[in-house]
Amino acid sequence: MNNQGWGKSVVEQLSKDLQREFPGIRGFSASNIWRMKTFYDTYKENKKLAPMVRKINWVQNCLIIEKCKDDIQREYYLKKTKQMGWSKLDLIDKINHHHFENQALAQNNFETTVSTDLKAQVAWEFVDDYNVELINPDQPFSEKELENTIVTNVVNFLADMGGSFAFVGRQYRLTLDEKEYFIDLLFFNFKLNCYVVFELKAREFQPKDMGQVQMYMQLVNKQVKQEQHNRTIGIVICKDKNRTEVEYMLEQAKNPVGVATFNKYENLPEEYAKYLPSEEEIIKRLANICNTL
């Protein structure tokens, strides 16, 4: 059937014919036949993505085609759906909350502080904004309340971070010259084979936060990290941040560290589009996501 033959009445008749020919077999509705055509047209000449679509379910494939604007986004969600085992509802939630853009926007210095073989993996393990389900998000709250919320919902928080994290502890105690230091949250990432320090701030990011988290990272490297582990990564999670100020601080940091926000946006603001990396950089990252298809 050529393109001229794809009319509403023709598709509806084809649907009836197929249902009559294969009684009891679902999936031959007119709307689904249109999806099949769109699916074929989208991937028939795409040698890169065509093999990936076979690895996930039909429903997820349809969602990715309908909701993603280009092949770069499709590739990301195809790989992540396979890697993370996202269900239909999971995938809808990730797309609606701009998970692709959220990871692409993440501010860190991994490009200059992480070994070459880990750069691409690290790039997709952290996001720019974390979803934290606060009970009264419009009311003032303390860092302790933020910490309590994350720990209470640690399973969801771990899933939001990519599923590669194991929770080690809260207010993790370390000492130096008889002085005590307490890390808000300490995790271990199995894919990256390293500890991850999370420092929480119920306020806007301040330059001094960078020094604090790097101090904690150094303590972990000296006292907790084993020889076979990679260097510890640090993430400051704050209520808000000035992206330009963060970039200045990241340029000075010698250890792998990033700065993210929590609950900053339900939907991606238009002004954030200018901070997205280039298409070439995103493609480079996608090419090396761990557990690729």
Secondary structure, 3 states (H helix, E strand, C coil): CCHHHCCHHHHHHHHHHHHHHCCCCCCCCHHHHHHHHHHHHHHCCCCCCHHHHCCCCHHHHHHHHHHCCCHHHHHHHHHHHHHHCCCHHHHHHHHHCCHHHHHHCCEECHHHHCCCCCHHHHHCCCCCEECCCCCCCCCCCCHHHHHHHHHHCHHHHHHHCCCCEEEEEEEEEEEECCEEEEEEEEEEECCCCEEEEEEEEEEECCHHHHHHHHHHHHHHHHHCCCCCCCCCEEEEEEEECCHHHHHHHHHHCCCCEEEEEECCCCCCCHHHHHHCCCHHHHHHHHCCCCCCC
